[in-house]
Amino acid sequence: MSPFGARLQKLLTRCSYALAALLPFLVPFDANRNIDMQGLILLIAGGFSWSALALRYRRTLQQLSPASWALIAVYVASCLISLAATHAGPYAIAGSPYIRLGSLGLIACIGGGLLLQRFDTRTLIKYLYASISLVALISIPYTLIEFHSVVRISGLVAQADVFGVLLGCGFLLGLALINDASKWRNYLLANQCLLVVLLLLTGTRAAILLTIALAVCWQLQNQRSRFLKFVPIYVILIVVLVGSVHYIQPNRLTNVAYASESVSYRRDLQSAALRSSLDKPLLGYGAGNLADALDCTKLSEKSLQTTCHDGYFFNSSHNIFIDRMLGVGWLGGLAYLSIIIFAIYQGLRAKNQAHIFGYLALLISLYYLTNVTSVVLELLLWVTLLQCLKKPPTKT
């Protein structure tokens, strides 16, 4: 690479890093305009990322195995073909309102994840943990000022479910850091408590249950004897915290009838989405054009018609894997699912702290079976997936 090319590549890389780091904190306006701005910044950051990767394409190609590249190529091609063929307009490019993830946004997330593979594992874990912790800390005064209550707190991301998953990821990252943080352990423990409290206040059932389950698995895998010693204390703490949240939000965590109704509603919506995907199995409806796929005229379920009569519309099936098949076709959707399964398998088998990325990918992907996503969460998913898929450094 020429000196000019090297300097340009370095500049593009730094610009991409800076914009990606700013994404969760871009909240000067109302929720809708904030999400619009994040979607736009993601596209710019993605353009910088892919340009930087292209300038050093030989090294970029060496970052992943041929199988990983093949699956990514199928997914990216499906996004681009769907974008060109569906004529879905701006939504296919920039994404639908409140979920600004069109075809180019989905591809931008991959570029960002590939570029961050240059970081060593521990540095990236520290950076992600610090970023999520800062989002959590700022979210407290932000929510009190904007919404005057922390009940069902949504924080800077303006969506309680997404915020819950981010907090869960932060807590798991903290578990990976805490053993080696002798100097900062007390501060780290205090911050972990903050993340847990905010996670419970989101009332996000899937994120709470998955975080608890994965945290237990992590401790059993890495500190079995120490974890088993304090099991009674952990159980008491969980009961006290959940009980406190039940007092504040009685319908969110422990109301069985409410949870059953929510599950039934999602099942109806996802069944309707799968039927709709059969109408355009090859090209899909366009990544940001799911409102057409889930148009009220196509929905026969009584629960969904009630929502339609209330004046609302659907731009997600509350299952991101079905959303991808609706958006870019079955081939692209299955490629997306295959990448995630392959990455989680690789990540959980990784050595040392690197396997924490397998846990993060598992948390986000299991949550994806139940709810919506966001610009920040989809980018974080690809960062974790590509860390799982990254080739280990060759010994010299």
N, C-alpha and C positions, 0 to 999 in steps of 0.2 A: 504494500500500500504506500502511496506517495505521502510525503509530509503533509500536504494539504488535505488529502483524504483522511489521514490519521487525526488531524486537528478537527476536521468536520465531524468525523465519527464520534470523537470525544465530546464535542459541543452538543450534538444531537442526543447522545446518551445522557448527559447532564440535564438537558432540557426535559427529556422524558421523565427522568427520576424526579425532578422538581415538581412537574405538573402532577404526576401520580401521587406524590406525597401530599400535595395540597388538596386533592379531591375531597376527602372527608370534611374539610374545614371550610369549604366554599358555601357558606350559608348566610349571605347578607340580605336575602330577600325572603319571600314566602316559599313554602315547600315546593310548589310547582316550578317556580323560576329557578330555585336552587338546583333541582334535579335536571332541568333543561341545561343549566350552565355546566353541571358535572358531565352530562352527556357530551356536550361540545368539547370540553377540555379533554375528555377521554379520547375523542377522535383525534385531536391535535397531538396528544401524547402518544397515541398509537402510530400516527404518521411518523413522528420522530423515532419511535422504537424500531419500526420496520425499516426505515431508512438507515439507521445505525447498524442494524443487523445485516442489511444488504451490503453495506460497505465492507463488512468482514464476513462474507457469506461462507467462506471455507470453514472458519471456526464455528460459525453458527450451525452448519450442517453436522459438525462433529459433536454437538451438545447432546443430541438425542440418538436413539437407535433407529434403524430404518423402519421398524414396525411402528414406532411412535410417530415418525414423520409421515408415514403412509396414512395413518388415521387422522392426523391433523390436516393433511392435504385434502382428504375426502371431505372433512368438515368445512374447511375454508372454501373449497370449490363449491360445496352445496350452498353456503352462504352467498357467494358471489353469483352463482347461477340463479338462485331464487331472487336475488336483488334485481338481476337483469330481466328475468322472465315474468315476474308477477306484476310489474308496473304498479306497485303499491304506493308510489309516491314518497314523500318525505318520511313517513313512518317506517318504511322498509329500511331507510338509510339511518335515521336518527333514533328510531324507536318510538313507542307509543307514549302518551302522557303518563308521568309518574314512573315509567320504566324505560328510560332512554337507552335502550339496547337494541338498535337495529343491526343489520348485517355487518356494517363497518365497525360498529361498537364492539360486537362479539369478536371480530378479528383483531381489533385494537387490544383487547384483553390478552390475547395470545402473545402479541408482540411485547407487551409489557412484562408478561411472565418470562418470556425467553430472555429479555434483556436483564432481568434481575437474577438470572442464573449465574451471573458473574460474581455475585456475592458469595462468600463462604457461609456455611450453614449457621454458625453461631452468630455472626454479624447480622444476618437476615432475621434470625429469631429475635434478637435484641431490638432491631429496628421495628419489626411488626408489633412486638409487645409494647414498646414505647408509644407507637402511634395509636394503637387501640386504647391504651391507658389514658393518653392525652384526650382522645375523643370522649372517653367515659367521664373524665374529670370536667371537661368543658361542658359536657351535656347537662350537668346538674344545674349550674346557673342559667344556661341557655334555656332549658326547659321551664324553669321557674319564671323566667322573664317572659318567654313567649306563650306558655300555656298555663302558668300559675299553679301547677301541680305536677308531682312526679309519679302519680298513679298511671300505670300503663305507659311508662316513660318511653319515648321514641328517640330522644337525644338528637344529635346533629343529623341523623339520617332520615328523620321524619317518618319512620316506620318501625313500630315497636318490635315486630317479628325479626326484621333484619338486624336491628340494634341488638336484640337478644343473641343472635348467632355470632355477631362480632364480639360481644362480651364473652361468649362461650369460648371462642377461638383465643381471645386474650388470656382467659383463665388457663387453658391448656398450655399455651406458650409459657405462662408463668411457671407451671409445673416442670417444664423442661429446663428452666433457668435456675430454679430455687436451690437445687442441690449444690451448685458451684458458686452461689452468691453469698459467701460467708460474710463479706463486709457489708452488703446491702440487704441481708436476709430479712431483717425486721421491717424495713421499708417495703420489701417485696411482699411479705406476708400481709401487711396493712393494705397494700394495693390489691392483692388477691381478694381480701375481704370486701373491698369496695366493688370490685367486679362482680362478686357473687350477689351482693345486695342489689345492685342495679339490674343484674340478670333476673333476679326474682321479681323486681318491680316492673319489668317489661311484661310479665304475665305470659310469656311465650312458652307454652307447654312443651312443644317439640324441642326447643333449644335448651330448656332447663333439664328435661329428662335425659336428652342425649349428652349434655355436658357432664351430668353426674355419672352416667354410665361409662363414658369414655375416660373420665378422670379416674374412676375406680380401676378400669382396665390398665390405664397408664401406670398407676401406682402398683398394681399387682405385677405388672411386667418389669418395672424398674426398681421398686422398693417393697417387695412383698412382705418381708418380716416386719419392717417398720410400720407399714400400713395396717397390717392385721393387729398390731399392738394397740392402735388407737381407734379401732373400728367403733367401739361404743361411743366415744366422744364425737366421732363424725356423724353417727346416727342421731345423736341428741341434737347436734347443731342443725342438721338438715330438718328435723322435725320442728325445731323452734323457728327456723327461718321460714319454712313453708307455712307454718301456722300463722306467723306474723303477716305474710302476704295474703293468706286466706282471709284474715281479718280486714285487710285493706281492700282486696279485690275478691270477694267471696265467690264470684262466678268463673274465675279464670282457671284455678288449679285443681280444686277439689270437688267441684260440682259435676258429678258423673253425667247427669242428664244434659247439662250444657255441653260437655265434651262430646257426648254421643251425637247430639244434634249437629255440632260442628263437623264431626267426622262424616256424618251422613250427607251433609251439604256438599262437602268437598268431593265425596264419592260421586254424587250426582253430576257435579260440574266436570269432573275428570272423565266420566263415562261419556258425557256429551261431547267433550273435546276429542276423545278417541274416535267417536263416530264421525265427527267433522273432518278429522285428519284423513279419512278414507276417500274424501272427495278430491283431495289434491295430494296424493301420496308421494309423488315424485318431486315436485317443485315447492310445495307448501304455499302458504298464503303471504309470505314475507315475514321476516323476523319481528318487525314491529307492528304488524298488521293483524294481530290476533283478534281484534274486535270484530273483524269480518268473519273469522272462523267461528267465533262464539256469539254471533249475532242472535238477538232474542228470538227472531223468527225460527231459528234452528233448535231452540231449546224447548223440550216438552215437559221437563220435570217441574212439578208444582213449586218446589222450593226456589228454583231458578226464576220461574215466571213471577214469583212474588218480588224478587229483587228487580226484575225488569219493570214491573208496574210501579215500583217506587222511584223510577227514573234513573236507575244506574245501568251501567253496561260492564261487560267483562273484557279485560285485555290480558288475562292470564287464566290458565286452568288451575292455578294453585298447585301445579306440578311442573317443575321447570323442564323435565325430560320430555313430557308431553308437549310443552310449549315449543321446544326445539323441533320436534317432529311436525307440529303444526306450522312453524315458521319457515323451516328450510327443507322440509320433506323427510320421509322416513330414513333415507340413506344418511343424510347429514345428522339426523337425530340419533340414529343408532351408532354412528361414528363418535358423536359426542359422549354417549353413554359408555362406549367401549374405552375411550380415552380415560374416563373417570375410573372405571373398574380396574383397568390396567395400572393406572397411576397409584390407586389405593393399594393394590396388591404389592407393587414395587415399594411404595413408601413404608408400609408396615413391616417389610422385610429389611429395611435399611438399618445400618449400624449407627451406634451412638445416638446423638440428638436428632439426626436427620429424620428418624421415623416419626417425629412429632408432626411433620407435614402430612404423613399418611393419616394421622388422627384428625388434623384440621380438615383435610379433604373429605374424610368420612363424615365428620360433623356437618359440613356444608351440604354434601350430597344427600345425606339422609333427611336433612331439613328441606332440601329441594323437592322431596316427595310430598310436601304438605303446604307449601306457601310460595310467595312471590320472591323475586330477587331485586337487586339494585346494581347500579354501576360499580359501587365500591365492593360489594360482596362478590360479584362475578369476577372482578379483577383479582380479588384476594384468592378466589378459587383457582384461577389459572396460575397464580404465583405458586400455590401449594402443589398443584398438579405437576407443574414443570420442574419443581424441586424434586418431587418424587421420581420423575422420569429422567432426571439429569444423569448423564453418565458419570461414574466416579472418576476422579483424576487418575491418569495413568502414572504408574511408578516409573521413575527414571533411574 
